Amino acid sequence: MGFKRYAGVPAIALLSVLACSSTNGAVAPPTSAPPSGVGAPGIGDTDFPLDGNGGYDVAHYDLAIGYTPATKHLDGVATIDAKAAERLSRFNLDLAGLKVRAVSIDGAAATFSRRGDELTVVPARPLAQGAGFKVKVAYSGRPQPLKDSSNLGTFGFIPTADGAFVACEPNGAKTWFPANDHPADKATFDFRITVPKGLTALANGEMAGKPTTSGGRTTFRWRESHPMATYLATATLGDFELREGTTPGGIPNVAAVDPAYHSSLDSLYKTSGRITDYWSKIFGPYPFSSTGGVIDNFAAGYALENQTKPLYGGFHPDESIIAHELAHQWFGDSVSIRRWRDLWLNEGFATYAEWLWWEHTGRSTTEATFRRNHARPANDRIWKYPPGEARPRDLFNESVYTRGGMTLHALRKEIGDETFFKLLKTWTEQHKYGNATTPEFIALAQRLSGKDLQALFDAWLFQPHRPA
């Protein structure tokens, strides 16, 4: 995810993205276990205790959304394919606001109740452990975006003058569809988004057939067939100009811009294609079926790495921010975190990718960028915030980005280029479409290098002062 950069990087105006209780990477269990047969109201991330839910795993979301910008009204039907991880007499979904009209499980009506952002569903008969089931939720209302009081701003489903800007990190998917809203439970997606004729609806993945128009409204169908965290799902819609084709390397490429950013359409398309192809050489094969980007006329002040379609909120992105967002397709989107405290695995890696891009284009070396940042005073705020444990009320602190990136450069210098770049490709291949943790990355780095790297990672990720 992206915010304005701080000092210590080349003097350019850019916006940057918005993305362990045990060494095996397991999510910690809830502090108090729910009664038998009751899915927990949280997935087990102790820093975000009510995000996600326990008792089941989602395999697929089918989202049918109708939205009218003039009234800011949304009608939705979400059909969720899931599997019970235990015997379930009831379970929760995350949903903020919006009125639920009906819930069914495998076609049979289910009872439900609401409390805060928790939608509790009670099936007519308990679900057996291991059973697959299909829950269907019909809902409607005016989506209300979320506002973070620290350093995030507004996120979720955000109404705009001509449509909606949909950027959901960290837990804003619940503002527009019922979900297991935590990156530890990834799923595939189908979208059917209906909007007034003349508008365009953009979602993840690729078009599943041509748009159809009836009664003055047009339906767009998109499909993301690769597992995706809920915060990366988007239904950004409005007035857009599109350019479609392929990257020089042959990957389908879609760029879309609000007419206010018409002058960026060509550069967004070409730069996204060029960078996607380059990262495919550095990080391993591109993990998805299409690439591109979207510029909307909404002054979000950040960008978000929505899977296959990074979203830029109200600015002309330069090569650095595009390089950052597209690096996230590997680090954050394909390889996702299992708990939010490991956010440096997303943001530190994408920040270091910016530095690699500067080096590739002759703008600055990674060593020079590292040294500029390391020269910051000992009392600089990034040294007081260990990036290896991102704080729930300050997730997107600059340290997670910059000091996270510096950690990778310190590692590169310690183990050498050959092992370092092998490490990046091995990491993205081993955890492709899955989830991973910091201890797993450290273990892989030590195995490939044959070195004890605990002191290096401890100094850079976990100590509240500047490493020597």
Secondary structure per residue as TSV (DSSP state, phi and psi in degrees):
chain	resnum	aa	ss	phi	psi
A	1	M	-	360.0	162.5
A	2	G	E	-131.8	140.0
A	3	F	E	-133.8	168.5
A	4	K	E	-61.4	139.2
A	5	R	-	-74.2	156.2
A	6	Y	-	-95.4	-171.9
A	7	A	S	-70.0	165.5
A	8	G	S	100.5	3.2
A	9	V	S	-123.4	166.1
A	10	P	-	-48.9	144.6
A	11	A	S	-74.7	82.6
A	12	I	-	-135.1	151.9
A	13	A	-	-90.2	115.0
A	14	L	-	-147.2	161.7
A	15	L	E	-113.4	143.3
A	16	S	E	-119.6	158.7
A	17	V	E	-64.6	148.3
A	18	L	-	-106.8	360.0
A	19	A	-	360.0	360.0
A	20	C	-	360.0	101.4
A	21	S	-	-90.9	-7.1
A	22	S	S	-148.3	152.7
A	23	T	T	-77.9	-8.2
A	24	N	T	-89.5	2.3
A	25	G	-	85.9	4.0
A	26	A	-	-70.0	145.9
A	27	V	-	-72.9	137.3
A	28	A	-	-64.1	142.0
A	29	P	-	-69.8	158.8
A	30	P	-	-55.3	150.4
A	31	T	S	-63.9	-30.5
A	32	S	S	-129.3	119.7
A	33	A	-	-68.7	140.0
A	34	P	-	-72.6	163.5
A	35	P	-	-59.0	156.0
A	36	S	T	-56.1	134.1
A	37	G	T	87.4	-0.7
A	38	V	B	-112.8	118.7
A	39	G	-	-66.3	133.8
A	40	A	-	-61.6	147.8
A	41	P	S	-76.9	0.1
A	42	G	S	-140.9	156.2
A	43	I	-	-82.0	-13.1
A	44	G	S	116.6	9.7
A	45	D	-	-84.2	106.9
A	46	T	T	-62.9	-24.1
A	47	D	T	-79.5	-21.3
A	48	F	S	-133.2	71.7
A	49	P	T	-62.6	-22.8
A	50	L	T	-106.7	5.5
A	51	D	S	-80.7	138.9
A	52	G	S	69.0	-174.7
A	53	N	-	-150.4	157.4
A	54	G	S	-101.7	166.2
A	55	G	S	98.5	-10.3
A	56	Y	E	-157.1	162.8
A	57	D	E	-124.4	131.1
A	58	V	E	-85.5	136.6
A	59	A	E	-102.8	-34.7
A	60	H	E	-156.4	141.1
A	61	Y	E	-113.2	131.0
A	62	D	E	-115.2	110.4
A	63	L	E	-111.7	117.9
A	64	A	E	-106.9	110.8
A	65	I	E	-121.3	130.8
A	66	G	E	-117.5	130.4
A	67	Y	E	-137.2	137.4
A	68	T	E	-120.0	107.4
A	69	P	T	-59.0	-34.4
A	70	A	T	-62.1	-34.9
A	71	T	T	-107.0	-7.8
A	72	K	T	58.1	31.1
A	73	H	E	-101.0	136.0
A	74	L	E	-119.7	133.2
A	75	D	E	-113.6	131.8
A	76	G	E	-139.3	147.5
A	77	V	E	-130.7	116.7
A	78	A	E	-107.8	124.8
A	79	T	E	-113.5	118.9
A	80	I	E	-117.1	121.3
A	81	D	E	-92.6	125.1
A	82	A	E	-143.3	171.6
A	83	K	E	-131.7	131.6
A	84	A	E	-72.9	124.5
A	85	A	S	-84.8	-10.1
A	86	E	S	-156.1	170.9
A	87	R	-	-64.8	129.2
A	88	L	B	-124.2	119.0
A	89	S	S	-93.7	-19.0
A	90	R	B	-163.6	159.5
A	91	F	E	-153.9	168.3
A	92	N	E	-113.9	153.4
A	93	L	E	-124.7	153.0
A	94	D	E	-90.1	128.5
A	95	L	-	-156.4	122.7
A	96	A	-	-103.3	126.0
A	97	G	S	63.7	-154.9
A	98	L	S	59.4	141.7
A	99	K	E	-97.9	127.2
A	100	V	E	-88.4	125.8
A	101	R	E	-92.6	-38.8
A	102	A	E	-160.5	150.9
A	103	V	E	-135.4	136.5
A	104	S	E	-135.3	156.1
A	105	I	E	-127.5	119.9
A	106	D	T	51.6	38.6
A	107	G	T	86.8	-10.6
A	108	A	E	-99.2	135.1
A	109	A	E	-58.4	138.9
A	110	A	-	-120.1	149.2
A	111	T	E	-84.9	156.6
A	112	F	E	-152.0	160.8
A	113	S	E	-147.6	161.8
A	114	R	E	-122.1	140.7
A	115	R	E	-149.9	110.9
A	116	G	T	60.8	-128.3
A	117	D	T	-95.3	14.6
A	118	E	E	-104.4	125.2
A	119	L	E	-104.3	111.8
A	120	T	E	-94.7	127.5
A	121	V	E	-114.7	132.0
A	122	V	E	-118.6	108.1
A	123	P	-	-68.1	157.4
A	124	A	S	-60.6	-36.1
A	125	R	S	-131.3	143.7
A	126	P	-	-55.7	147.7
A	127	L	B	-89.3	132.0
A	128	A	-	-74.8	147.7
A	129	Q	T	-57.2	131.2
A	130	G	T	88.6	-6.3
A	131	A	-	-78.1	137.1
A	132	G	E	-82.4	145.7
A	133	F	E	-148.9	160.0
A	134	K	E	-123.3	115.8
A	135	V	E	-106.5	131.9
A	136	K	E	-118.9	126.8
A	137	V	E	-123.1	123.0
A	138	A	E	-102.7	130.7
A	139	Y	E	-152.4	167.6
A	140	S	E	-164.8	169.7
A	141	G	E	141.5	-168.8
A	142	R	-	-104.9	109.7
A	143	P	-	-58.1	138.7
A	144	Q	-	-115.6	113.9
A	145	P	-	-64.5	162.3
A	146	L	E	-98.9	152.1
A	147	K	E	-127.6	127.1
A	148	D	E	-95.1	136.7
A	149	S	T	-84.3	-7.0
A	150	S	T	-98.0	-95.2
A	151	N	T	-127.1	17.6
A	152	L	T	-97.6	-46.9
A	153	G	E	95.3	-147.5
A	154	T	E	-98.2	136.9
A	155	F	E	-151.2	168.7
A	156	G	E	105.3	-149.6
A	157	F	E	-87.9	107.0
A	158	I	E	-110.6	111.3
A	159	P	E	-62.4	140.8
A	160	T	-	-125.0	175.2
A	161	A	S	-59.3	-36.6
A	162	D	S	-112.9	2.7
A	163	G	S	175.1	-117.8
A	164	A	E	-157.9	142.4
A	165	F	E	-106.1	116.9
A	166	V	E	-118.8	101.7
A	167	A	E	-135.0	114.1
A	168	C	-	-110.2	1.6
A	169	E	T	-70.2	132.9
A	170	P	T	-95.2	-28.0
A	171	N	T	-141.2	42.2
A	172	G	-	-97.7	0.1
A	173	A	G	-60.7	-32.7
A	174	K	G	-64.8	-9.6
A	175	T	G	-78.4	-10.0
A	176	W	T	-139.5	-8.3
A	177	F	S	-155.8	149.7
A	178	P	-	-70.3	136.8
A	179	A	B	-156.9	165.2
A	180	N	-	-91.4	83.9
A	181	D	-	-86.1	73.4
A	182	H	S	-156.2	141.4
A	183	P	T	-64.2	-12.8
A	184	A	T	-70.1	-17.1
A	185	D	S	-118.7	93.8
A	186	K	-	-92.4	154.7
A	187	A	E	-154.3	165.3
A	188	T	E	-87.2	163.9
A	189	F	E	-137.8	142.4
A	190	D	E	-121.0	138.1
A	191	F	E	-124.4	134.4
A	192	R	E	-126.2	107.8
A	193	I	E	-117.3	119.8
A	194	T	E	-109.9	127.9
A	195	V	E	-137.9	164.2
A	196	P	E	-56.2	142.9
A	197	K	T	-54.2	136.6
A	198	G	T	103.5	-19.9
A	199	L	-	-93.9	163.9
A	200	T	E	-121.4	136.9
A	201	A	E	-111.5	128.4
A	202	L	E	-117.1	132.0
A	203	A	E	-138.5	-176.1
A	204	N	S	-75.5	157.5
A	205	G	S	81.1	-142.6
A	206	E	E	-124.1	158.9
A	207	M	E	-61.0	134.1
A	208	A	S	-107.9	73.3
A	209	G	S	97.6	164.9
A	210	K	-	-77.9	151.6
A	211	P	-	-59.6	146.2
A	212	T	E	-120.8	140.8
A	213	T	E	-120.8	134.3
A	214	S	E	-155.1	134.8
A	215	G	T	60.8	32.6
A	216	G	T	78.9	11.0
A	217	R	E	-131.8	145.4
A	218	T	E	-116.4	136.2
A	219	T	E	-108.7	127.8
A	220	F	E	-108.8	135.7
A	221	R	E	-117.2	126.2
A	222	W	E	-127.8	151.7
A	223	R	E	-138.8	126.8
A	224	E	E	-109.8	106.4
A	225	S	E	-90.0	-0.1
A	226	H	E	-104.7	144.9
A	227	P	E	-54.5	141.0
A	228	M	E	-143.2	139.4
A	229	A	-	-70.2	146.5
A	230	T	G	-61.6	-32.8
A	231	Y	G	-68.7	-13.5
A	232	L	G	-91.8	-7.0
A	233	A	-	-73.1	140.2
A	234	T	-	-137.6	153.7
A	235	A	E	-139.7	47.7
A	236	T	E	-65.0	132.0
A	237	L	E	-146.0	154.5
A	238	G	E	155.1	-152.9
A	239	D	S	-90.4	115.3
A	240	F	-	-135.1	147.0
A	241	E	E	-101.9	135.5
A	242	L	E	-117.1	148.7
A	243	R	E	-132.5	125.9
A	244	E	E	-124.1	145.5
A	245	G	E	176.5	-141.9
A	246	T	E	-136.7	158.3
A	247	T	-	-70.4	165.6
A	248	P	T	-54.3	-28.2
A	249	G	T	-86.7	-0.2
A	250	G	S	97.5	8.8
A	251	I	-	-85.2	128.1
A	252	P	E	-51.7	137.4
A	253	N	E	-135.1	126.2
A	254	V	E	-127.8	120.6
A	255	A	E	-115.8	136.9
A	256	A	E	-136.5	135.8
A	257	V	E	-136.9	145.5
A	258	D	-	-62.8	144.9
A	259	P	G	-53.1	-26.9
A	260	A	G	-63.6	-18.9
A	261	Y	G	-116.6	31.2
A	262	H	G	-53.3	-38.5
A	263	S	G	-65.3	-15.1
A	264	S	G	-97.4	-5.0
A	265	L	H	-59.9	-48.5
A	266	D	H	-65.6	-44.2
A	267	S	H	-69.3	-37.5
A	268	L	H	-62.0	-44.8
A	269	Y	H	-63.5	-51.4
A	270	K	H	-68.7	-43.8
A	271	T	H	-67.6	-40.1
A	272	S	H	-61.1	-41.7
A	273	G	H	-65.4	-44.2
A	274	R	H	-65.4	-43.0
A	275	I	H	-71.8	-40.0
A	276	T	H	-56.9	-45.4
A	277	D	H	-64.0	-38.5
A	278	Y	H	-69.3	-44.8
A	279	W	H	-62.6	-28.4
A	280	S	H	-63.8	-26.5
A	281	K	H	-81.9	-34.9
A	282	I	H	-85.9	-41.5
A	283	F	T	-102.9	-7.8
A	284	G	S	109.7	170.5
A	285	P	S	-53.0	143.3
A	286	Y	-	-57.9	128.9
A	287	P	-	-80.4	-10.6
A	288	F	S	-119.3	-178.7
A	289	S	S	-97.0	-6.1
A	290	S	-	-157.9	162.1
A	291	T	E	-134.4	-176.6
A	292	G	E	143.9	-148.6
A	293	G	E	-179.7	162.0
A	294	V	E	-134.9	130.2
A	295	I	E	-112.7	118.4
A	296	D	E	-108.7	153.3
A	297	N	S	-87.1	61.8
A	298	F	-	-135.5	122.6
A	299	A	-	-78.6	72.5
A	300	A	-	-73.0	-31.2
A	301	G	S	82.5	9.4
A	302	Y	S	-154.3	172.0
A	303	A	E	-122.2	158.5
A	304	L	E	-135.9	139.4
A	305	E	-	-81.4	44.4
A	306	N	-	-43.8	131.7
A	307	Q	T	-55.9	124.3
A	308	T	T	73.4	-16.9
A	309	K	S	-141.0	74.5
A	310	P	-	-51.2	142.7
A	311	L	E	-116.0	126.8
A	312	Y	E	-112.6	121.4
A	313	G	E	-95.0	86.5
A	314	G	S	80.2	36.4
A	315	F	S	-156.9	161.7
A	316	H	-	-85.9	107.0
A	317	P	-	-72.3	137.4
A	318	D	-	-90.8	-178.1
A	319	E	H	-62.1	-33.4
A	320	S	H	-63.6	-47.7
A	321	I	H	-70.7	-34.2
A	322	I	H	-66.1	-41.1
A	323	A	H	-61.0	-40.3
A	324	H	H	-62.5	-51.7
A	325	E	H	-65.4	-39.0
A	326	L	H	-73.4	-29.5
A	327	A	H	-62.3	-31.8
A	328	H	T	-63.0	-21.8
A	329	Q	T	-60.2	-30.8
A	330	W	T	-86.5	-50.6
A	331	F	B	-103.7	92.2
A	332	G	T	129.0	-43.0
A	333	D	T	-93.3	-60.6
A	334	S	T	-70.9	-55.3
A	335	V	B	-95.0	105.5
A	336	S	E	-103.5	154.1
A	337	I	E	-74.3	154.3
A	338	R	S	-97.7	-16.1
A	339	R	S	-151.1	149.1
A	340	W	G	-69.7	-22.9
A	341	R	G	-65.2	-17.6
A	342	D	G	-91.7	22.6
A	343	L	T	-58.1	-22.9
A	344	W	H	-60.0	-27.0
A	345	L	H	-62.9	-23.9
A	346	N	H	-90.1	-60.1
A	347	E	H	-77.8	-36.7
A	348	G	H	-65.2	-39.4
A	349	F	H	-68.5	-42.2
A	350	A	H	-68.4	-34.0
A	351	T	H	-66.6	-43.3
A	352	Y	H	-64.6	-31.2
A	353	A	H	-62.4	-38.3
A	354	E	H	-56.9	-45.9
A	355	W	H	-64.6	-38.5
A	356	L	H	-63.9	-36.1
A	357	W	H	-67.8	-41.6
A	358	W	H	-59.4	-41.1
A	359	E	H	-66.0	-43.0
A	360	H	H	-61.8	-36.5
A	361	T	T	-93.2	2.9
A	362	G	T	80.2	16.4
A	363	R	S	-82.8	-39.7
A	364	S	-	-167.6	149.7
A	365	T	-	-84.2	156.5
A	366	T	H	-63.8	-35.0
A	367	E	H	-65.0	-42.3
A	368	A	H	-64.4	-41.6
A	369	T	H	-65.0	-42.3
A	370	F	H	-59.0	-46.6
A	371	R	H	-65.3	-38.6
A	372	R	H	-60.3	-41.8
A	373	N	H	-73.3	-37.8
A	374	H	H	-68.1	-21.4
A	375	A	T	-78.0	-5.1
A	376	R	S	-62.7	146.5
A	377	P	-	-55.5	154.3
A	378	A	T	-62.6	-22.6
A	379	N	T	-94.8	8.7
A	380	D	S	-62.1	145.9
A	381	R	H	-64.0	-24.9
A	382	I	H	-67.9	-24.8
A	383	W	H	-78.1	-20.8
A	384	K	H	-84.7	-11.1
A	385	Y	S	-115.6	100.4
A	386	P	-	-67.5	120.0
A	387	P	T	-74.0	-13.4
A	388	G	T	-71.6	-10.8
A	389	E	S	-134.5	80.2
A	390	A	-	-60.4	137.3
A	391	R	B	-91.1	136.3
A	392	P	T	-59.0	-30.6
A	393	R	T	-95.0	4.6
A	394	D	B	-151.2	47.5
A	395	L	T	-55.6	-44.9
A	396	F	T	-99.1	35.6
A	397	N	-	-59.0	145.9
A	398	E	H	-57.5	-29.5
A	399	S	H	-60.2	-37.4
A	400	V	H	-59.8	-34.4
A	401	Y	H	-81.7	-66.1
A	402	T	H	-71.7	-50.6
A	403	R	H	-68.7	-29.8
A	404	G	H	-62.1	-44.0
A	405	G	H	-65.2	-38.3
A	406	M	H	-64.0	-34.6
A	407	T	H	-56.7	-43.9
A	408	L	H	-66.8	-37.4
A	409	H	H	-69.5	-39.9
A	410	A	H	-60.4	-39.9
A	411	L	H	-64.6	-43.9
A	412	R	H	-58.6	-43.2
A	413	K	H	-66.6	-32.5
A	414	E	H	-75.5	-38.7
A	415	I	H	-106.3	-8.5
A	416	G	-	89.5	154.8
A	417	D	H	-60.7	-44.1
A	418	E	H	-59.7	-47.4
A	419	T	H	-71.5	-37.1
A	420	F	H	-62.4	-49.4
A	421	F	H	-73.8	-26.5
A	422	K	H	-65.7	-39.3
A	423	L	H	-59.5	-46.0
A	424	L	H	-60.9	-44.6
A	425	K	H	-69.4	-36.3
A	426	T	H	-67.0	-41.3
A	427	W	H	-60.2	-48.8
A	428	T	H	-69.4	-28.6
A	429	E	H	-79.1	-43.4
A	430	Q	H	-66.1	-32.7
A	431	H	T	-111.8	18.9
A	432	K	T	-54.5	127.6
A	433	Y	T	66.3	12.1
A	434	G	S	-121.3	-153.8
A	435	N	E	-127.7	155.0
A	436	A	E	-152.8	167.7
A	437	T	-	-132.2	167.5
A	438	T	H	-60.1	-46.2
A	439	P	H	-57.1	-34.5
A	440	E	H	-68.2	-37.8
A	441	F	H	-66.9	-43.8
A	442	I	H	-61.0	-43.5
A	443	A	H	-62.5	-40.6
A	444	L	H	-67.0	-42.1
A	445	A	H	-60.8	-40.8
A	446	Q	H	-69.3	-38.7
A	447	R	H	-66.5	-44.5
A	448	L	H	-72.4	-32.1
A	449	S	H	-89.7	-21.8
A	450	G	T	71.3	18.9
A	451	K	S	-117.5	153.4
A	452	D	-	-84.0	110.0
A	453	L	-	-110.1	11.6
A	454	Q	H	-59.3	-42.4
A	455	A	H	-65.7	-39.7
A	456	L	H	-63.0	-49.6
A	457	F	H	-67.1	-36.0
A	458	D	I	-63.2	-43.8
A	459	A	I	-65.0	-41.9
A	460	W	I	-85.1	-30.5
A	461	L	I	-103.7	-26.4
A	462	F	I	-125.3	-2.7
A	463	Q	-	-105.3	139.0
A	464	P	S	-87.2	47.8
A	465	H	S	-157.5	168.0
A	466	R	-	-71.8	125.7
A	467	P	-	-65.0	150.6
A	468	A	-	-65.6	360.0
